[in-house]
Amino acid sequence: MAERDADVLVIGVGSMGSMTCWRLARRGISVLGLERFSPGHDRGSGHGGSRLIRSAYYEGPGYVPLVARAFELWRELEAETGIPLLTVTGALMIGPPNGELVAGALRSAREHQLPHRLLPAEAARRRFPQHRIDRDEVVLWEARAGVLRPESAIHAAVARARALGARVLTGLRVDRVEVGGEEVTVEADGHRFRAARAVVSVGPWLSSLLPELGLPLRVERQVMAWFRPRDPERFRPHRFPPFMRDRGGWHGYGLPALERDPDVPGARPELAGLVKVAIHHRGAAADPERLDRGVGREDLAPVADLVAETLVGLEPWPVEAEVCMYTNTPDLHFVVGQAPSTSRLVVLGGFSGHGFKFAPVIGEAAADLVLEGRTALPVADFSPLRFG
């Protein structure tokens, strides 16, 4: 029998795949990562200069322990690489007190005893004058939240995995994954790679690469926009923490203006000093192979309207914009688990626009699952088996 290329193949070295490579290599496992583009690329879902990490999770209290472990692992990756990735600022959830966003976040905060404060509208306006807050709205401020730098995080994880002995090959599009006997075989641009096991984490390309799983995934085109503040100091992280805003049936979100740091791998100096604002979901269905990456006025007008209605002190029209993709499951929860037909294949996907903050803990869970077939981390509800 020909010699295997690795103990574990990691297919897709983006947000989750890069962290899986790191967590596997840290255990001394022989790892080969295969990436179609390059670490920190802007073709999928792992870019955008900044991402929100929050603990008072409105989507459900079950996520809170995963966020807690993710915080630990983000700090661990920073310590191992010397690359700054996480700035703790707190975060704001703004909306009606009985709305999905505030009520859900408050439920998680209380159940897990997270540090938080619930501010009525008048007090919130005094504390955060950058926001227009209606009389019937409240603000939940939580302490255990902040800003992540996604491109730098992926660079850091790949660099650390390589330093620990992992190999990562780029510019290879995986065409086929086949499980047979006691190994997994992968075909990529005319090359064949063999390993005992594999983790597949290819974002919006998951359904096309593994159609036999029948995962009900919907890819959604998203537009991120950046606005110039009139007074930059008012929008720095220590004065303008990231926020989510309940608009009655949909949510907007925003992140503060970050400092220029061109020496950090993956940093986005062109976005320094700009405030990021976007609409969470409400995007059009998309094909990742034919994604419209152009941004037109019809894309930006809803975000500009959100800024005009809810924020004070930003220029009215964005100066930068980018397109990314969400890969959504019907229930908007993740897909993390062994493939239904084999324990040799672990599948990661369907992160539905809220997965990046969990990347290192998802990587840790994937390492557990692919090596041991189980994990103590609370990801059982994310199994692909739930789709039948």
C-alpha positions as CSV (number, residue, x, y, z in Angstrom):
1,M,0.0,0.0,0.0
2,A,1.3,3.5,-0.9
3,E,2.4,5.7,2.0
4,R,-0.3,8.1,3.2
5,D,0.3,11.9,2.9
6,A,-0.9,12.6,6.4
7,D,-2.9,11.2,9.4
8,V,-5.6,13.8,8.7
9,L,-6.4,15.9,5.7
10,V,-8.1,19.3,6.3
11,I,-10.0,20.3,3.2
12,G,-10.5,24.1,3.2
13,V,-8.1,26.2,5.4
14,G,-10.3,29.1,6.0
15,S,-11.9,30.2,9.3
16,M,-12.6,26.7,10.7
17,G,-10.1,24.7,8.7
18,S,-7.1,26.9,9.8
19,M,-8.0,26.4,13.4
20,T,-8.5,22.7,12.9
21,C,-5.0,22.4,11.4
22,W,-3.6,24.3,14.5
23,R,-5.5,22.2,17.1
24,L,-4.5,18.9,15.3
25,A,-0.8,19.9,14.9
26,R,-0.7,20.9,18.5
27,R,-1.4,17.3,19.4
28,G,1.5,16.0,17.3
29,I,-0.8,14.7,14.5
30,S,0.5,14.7,10.9
31,V,-1.7,17.2,9.1
32,L,-2.1,18.2,5.5
33,G,-4.3,21.2,4.7
34,L,-5.6,21.8,1.2
35,E,-6.8,25.3,0.3
36,R,-8.2,26.5,-3.0
37,F,-7.2,30.1,-2.5
38,S,-4.7,31.4,0.2
39,P,-5.0,31.9,3.9
40,G,-7.1,35.0,4.8
41,H,-8.5,35.3,1.3
42,D,-11.7,37.4,0.4
43,R,-13.5,34.8,-1.7
44,G,-15.7,33.2,1.0
45,S,-16.7,34.1,4.5
46,G,-13.5,34.7,6.5
47,H,-12.7,38.3,5.7
48,G,-14.0,41.8,6.4
49,G,-11.4,43.4,8.7
50,S,-13.3,42.9,11.9
51,R,-15.8,40.6,13.5
52,L,-18.0,40.7,16.6
53,I,-17.5,38.2,19.4
54,R,-20.2,38.2,22.1
55,S,-21.1,36.0,25.0
56,A,-24.8,36.9,25.8
57,Y,-25.9,34.9,22.9
58,Y,-29.5,35.7,21.8
59,E,-29.5,32.6,19.5
60,G,-29.6,30.4,22.6
61,P,-27.9,29.9,26.0
62,G,-26.3,26.7,24.7
63,Y,-23.8,28.7,22.7
64,V,-22.4,30.4,25.8
65,P,-20.0,27.7,27.0
66,L,-18.6,27.4,23.5
67,V,-17.9,31.2,23.4
68,A,-16.2,30.9,26.8
69,R,-13.8,28.3,25.5
70,A,-13.3,30.3,22.3
71,F,-12.1,33.3,24.3
72,E,-9.5,31.0,26.0
73,L,-8.3,29.7,22.6
74,W,-8.2,33.1,21.0
75,R,-5.9,34.2,23.8
76,E,-3.9,31.0,23.4
77,L,-3.3,31.6,19.7
78,E,-2.3,35.2,20.4
79,A,0.3,34.0,23.0
80,E,1.7,31.4,20.7
81,T,2.1,33.7,17.7
82,G,2.5,37.2,19.2
83,I,-0.2,38.4,16.8
84,P,-3.0,40.6,18.3
85,L,-6.4,39.2,17.4
86,L,-8.9,40.1,20.1
87,T,-9.8,43.4,21.6
88,V,-12.3,43.2,24.5
89,T,-14.7,46.2,24.4
90,G,-18.0,45.0,25.6
91,A,-21.0,45.0,23.2
92,L,-24.5,46.5,22.9
93,M,-27.7,44.8,22.0
94,I,-30.3,47.5,21.1
95,G,-34.0,47.1,20.6
96,P,-37.4,46.6,22.2
97,P,-37.1,44.8,25.6
98,N,-39.3,42.0,24.4
99,G,-37.7,41.6,21.0
100,E,-35.7,38.6,19.9
101,L,-32.3,40.3,20.3
102,V,-32.5,41.9,23.7
103,A,-34.7,39.2,25.4
104,G,-32.6,36.4,24.0
105,A,-29.3,38.0,25.0
106,L,-30.7,38.8,28.5
107,R,-31.8,35.2,28.9
108,S,-28.3,33.9,28.1
109,A,-26.7,36.5,30.3
110,R,-28.8,35.6,33.3
111,E,-28.6,31.9,32.8
112,H,-24.8,31.9,32.7
113,Q,-24.4,34.8,35.1
114,L,-22.5,37.0,32.6
115,P,-21.6,40.6,33.6
116,H,-24.2,42.9,32.0
117,R,-26.3,46.0,32.4
118,L,-29.8,46.8,31.1
119,L,-30.0,50.5,30.3
120,P,-33.2,52.4,29.6
121,A,-33.3,54.6,26.6
122,E,-32.4,57.9,28.3
123,A,-29.4,56.5,30.2
124,A,-28.2,54.6,27.1
125,R,-28.3,57.8,25.0
126,R,-26.1,59.6,27.6
127,R,-23.6,56.8,27.8
128,F,-23.5,56.1,24.0
129,P,-24.4,59.3,22.2
130,Q,-23.4,57.9,18.9
131,H,-26.7,55.9,18.8
132,R,-30.2,57.2,18.2
133,I,-32.3,55.2,20.7
134,D,-36.1,55.4,20.8
135,R,-38.1,55.7,24.0
136,D,-39.5,52.2,23.7
137,E,-36.0,50.7,23.2
138,V,-33.4,49.5,25.8
139,V,-29.7,48.6,25.6
140,L,-28.2,45.5,27.0
141,W,-24.5,46.1,27.6
142,E,-22.4,43.0,28.1
143,A,-18.8,43.0,29.2
144,R,-17.6,39.7,27.7
145,A,-17.5,40.8,24.1
146,G,-15.3,42.6,21.6
147,V,-13.7,42.7,18.2
148,L,-11.8,40.0,16.3
149,R,-9.5,40.5,13.2
150,P,-10.5,37.6,10.9
151,E,-7.8,37.7,8.2
152,S,-5.1,38.0,10.8
153,A,-6.6,35.2,12.8
154,I,-6.5,32.8,9.9
155,H,-2.9,33.8,9.1
156,A,-1.9,33.2,12.7
157,A,-3.5,29.8,12.9
158,V,-1.9,28.6,9.6
159,A,1.5,30.0,10.7
160,R,1.3,28.2,14.0
161,A,0.1,25.0,12.5
162,R,3.0,25.0,10.1
163,A,5.4,25.8,12.9
164,L,4.1,22.7,14.7
165,G,4.7,20.5,11.6
166,A,1.6,20.8,9.6
167,R,1.7,21.2,5.8
168,V,-0.7,23.6,4.0
169,L,-0.9,23.5,0.2
170,T,-2.6,26.4,-1.5
171,G,-4.0,27.0,-5.0
172,L,-5.6,23.5,-5.1
173,R,-9.3,23.1,-5.7
174,V,-10.6,19.8,-4.3
175,D,-12.8,18.0,-6.8
176,R,-13.6,14.8,-5.0
177,V,-13.5,13.2,-1.6
178,E,-13.8,9.4,-1.4
179,V,-13.9,7.3,1.7
180,G,-13.0,3.6,1.2
181,G,-11.7,0.9,3.5
182,E,-9.4,2.5,6.1
183,E,-8.6,5.7,4.4
184,V,-9.8,8.9,2.7
185,T,-8.7,9.8,-0.8
186,V,-8.9,13.3,-2.1
187,E,-8.5,14.5,-5.7
188,A,-7.5,18.1,-6.2
189,D,-6.4,19.6,-9.6
190,G,-5.0,16.3,-10.9
191,H,-3.3,15.4,-7.6
192,R,-4.3,12.6,-5.2
193,F,-3.9,12.7,-1.5
194,R,-4.5,10.0,1.0
195,A,-5.0,10.0,4.8
196,A,-6.6,7.9,7.5
197,R,-9.2,10.6,8.1
198,A,-10.3,14.0,6.9
199,V,-12.1,17.2,8.0
200,V,-14.1,19.1,5.3
201,S,-14.6,22.8,5.9
202,V,-15.2,24.5,2.6
203,G,-17.8,27.1,3.5
204,P,-20.3,27.8,0.7
205,W,-18.9,25.0,-1.5
206,L,-19.8,22.3,1.0
207,S,-23.0,21.1,-0.8
208,S,-21.3,20.9,-4.2
209,L,-18.3,19.0,-2.8
210,L,-20.3,16.5,-0.8
211,P,-23.8,16.4,-2.5
212,E,-24.3,12.9,-1.1
213,L,-24.8,14.3,2.4
214,G,-28.0,16.1,1.2
215,L,-27.4,19.0,3.6
216,P,-30.1,21.7,3.1
217,L,-27.7,24.7,2.9
218,R,-28.6,28.0,1.3
219,V,-25.8,30.4,0.3
220,E,-26.6,34.1,0.9
221,R,-24.8,37.1,-0.6
222,Q,-23.9,39.7,2.0
223,V,-22.6,43.3,1.7
224,M,-20.4,44.9,4.3
225,A,-19.9,48.7,4.3
226,W,-17.6,51.1,5.9
227,F,-18.4,54.7,6.9
228,R,-16.1,57.6,7.7
229,P,-16.7,59.2,11.1
230,R,-16.7,63.0,11.4
231,D,-14.9,62.8,14.8
232,P,-12.8,59.6,14.7
233,E,-12.1,59.6,18.5
234,R,-15.9,59.1,19.2
235,F,-15.8,55.8,17.2
236,R,-12.7,54.2,18.7
237,P,-13.3,50.8,20.4
238,H,-13.2,52.1,23.9
239,R,-16.0,54.6,23.2
240,F,-18.0,52.9,20.5
241,P,-18.2,49.1,21.2
242,P,-19.7,46.8,18.6
243,F,-23.4,46.6,18.5
244,M,-26.4,44.7,17.1
245,R,-29.7,46.5,16.5
246,D,-33.2,44.9,16.4
247,R,-35.2,46.6,13.6
248,G,-38.3,44.4,13.9
249,G,-37.9,41.3,11.8
250,W,-34.2,41.9,10.9
251,H,-31.0,43.0,12.6
252,G,-28.3,45.5,11.8
253,Y,-24.8,45.5,13.3
254,G,-21.7,47.6,13.5
255,L,-18.1,47.6,14.7
256,P,-15.8,50.4,15.8
257,A,-13.0,52.1,13.9
258,L,-9.7,50.2,14.4
259,E,-6.2,51.5,14.4
260,R,-3.9,51.1,11.4
261,D,-1.6,48.1,12.0
262,P,0.1,47.2,8.7
263,D,2.8,45.1,10.3
264,V,0.3,42.4,11.4
265,P,-0.1,39.6,8.9
266,G,-3.5,39.8,7.2
267,A,-4.2,43.3,8.6
268,R,-6.4,45.6,6.5
269,P,-4.8,49.1,6.8
270,E,-7.2,50.5,4.1
271,L,-10.1,50.0,6.6
272,A,-8.4,51.7,9.5
273,G,-10.4,54.6,11.0
274,L,-13.6,53.5,9.3
275,V,-16.8,52.2,11.0
276,K,-18.2,49.0,9.7
277,V,-22.0,48.7,9.4
278,A,-24.0,45.9,7.7
279,I,-27.4,44.2,7.7
280,H,-27.5,40.6,9.2
281,H,-29.2,38.3,6.6
282,R,-31.8,39.7,4.1
283,G,-29.3,39.0,1.3
284,A,-30.1,37.3,-2.0
285,A,-29.5,33.6,-2.6
286,A,-26.2,33.1,-4.4
287,D,-24.1,30.5,-6.2
288,P,-20.5,30.7,-4.8
289,E,-19.1,30.0,-8.3
290,R,-21.0,32.9,-9.8
291,L,-21.2,35.4,-7.0
292,D,-21.7,39.0,-8.0
293,R,-18.9,40.7,-6.2
294,G,-19.7,44.1,-7.5
295,V,-21.4,46.5,-5.1
296,G,-24.0,48.9,-6.4
297,R,-26.2,51.7,-5.1
298,E,-29.1,49.2,-4.5
299,D,-26.7,47.2,-2.2
300,L,-25.6,50.3,-0.2
301,A,-28.8,52.2,0.2
302,P,-30.3,50.0,2.9
303,V,-27.1,50.2,4.9
304,A,-27.0,54.0,4.5
305,D,-30.6,54.2,5.6
306,L,-29.8,52.2,8.7
307,V,-26.9,54.6,9.5
308,A,-29.2,57.6,9.0
309,E,-31.9,56.2,11.2
310,T,-29.8,54.8,14.1
311,L,-26.4,56.5,14.3
312,V,-25.0,60.0,14.8
313,G,-21.6,61.3,13.5
314,L,-20.9,59.2,10.4
315,E,-20.7,60.5,6.8
316,P,-24.0,59.5,5.1
317,W,-22.6,57.3,2.4
318,P,-20.0,54.4,2.7
319,V,-16.5,54.9,1.4
320,E,-15.7,51.1,1.2
321,A,-17.8,48.0,0.6
322,E,-17.2,44.3,0.1
323,V,-19.2,41.2,-0.6
324,C,-19.1,38.0,1.5
325,M,-21.3,34.9,1.8
326,Y,-23.3,33.3,4.6
327,T,-23.9,29.6,4.3
328,N,-27.2,29.0,6.1
329,T,-28.9,26.0,7.6
330,P,-32.8,26.0,7.9
331,D,-32.5,26.5,11.7
332,L,-29.5,28.8,11.4
333,H,-27.5,26.6,13.7
334,F,-24.1,25.0,12.7
335,V,-23.2,21.7,11.1
336,V,-20.4,20.1,13.1
337,G,-20.1,16.3,13.2
338,Q,-19.2,13.1,11.6
339,A,-20.6,12.4,8.2
340,P,-23.6,10.1,8.4
341,S,-22.0,7.2,6.6
342,T,-18.5,7.2,8.1
343,S,-16.5,8.1,11.2
344,R,-13.5,8.9,9.0
345,L,-15.0,12.2,7.7
346,V,-15.9,15.2,9.9
347,V,-18.0,17.9,8.3
348,L,-18.0,21.6,9.3
349,G,-20.3,24.2,7.7
350,G,-23.6,26.0,7.8
351,F,-22.3,28.7,10.1
352,S,-25.2,31.0,9.1
353,G,-23.4,34.3,9.5
354,H,-22.5,33.9,13.2
355,G,-19.7,31.3,13.3
356,F,-16.4,33.1,13.1
357,K,-16.1,33.9,16.8
358,F,-16.3,30.2,17.5
359,A,-13.6,29.2,15.0
360,P,-10.9,28.0,17.4
361,V,-13.4,26.0,19.5
362,I,-14.9,24.5,16.4
363,G,-11.4,23.5,15.3
364,E,-10.9,21.9,18.7
365,A,-14.1,20.0,18.4
366,A,-13.2,18.8,14.9
367,A,-9.9,17.6,16.2
368,D,-11.6,15.6,18.9
369,L,-14.2,14.1,16.5
370,V,-11.9,13.1,13.8
371,L,-9.4,11.5,16.1
372,E,-11.6,10.1,18.9
373,G,-15.1,10.0,17.4
374,R,-16.4,12.1,20.3
375,T,-15.9,15.4,22.1
376,A,-16.8,16.8,25.5
377,L,-17.6,20.2,23.8
378,P,-21.4,20.9,23.5
379,V,-21.7,20.4,19.7
380,A,-24.0,17.4,19.6
381,D,-27.0,19.5,18.6
382,F,-25.1,20.6,15.5
383,S,-24.7,17.1,14.0
384,P,-25.6,16.7,10.3
385,L,-27.7,13.8,11.3
386,R,-30.5,16.2,12.5
387,F,-31.4,16.8,8.8
388,G,-32.3,13.1,8.4
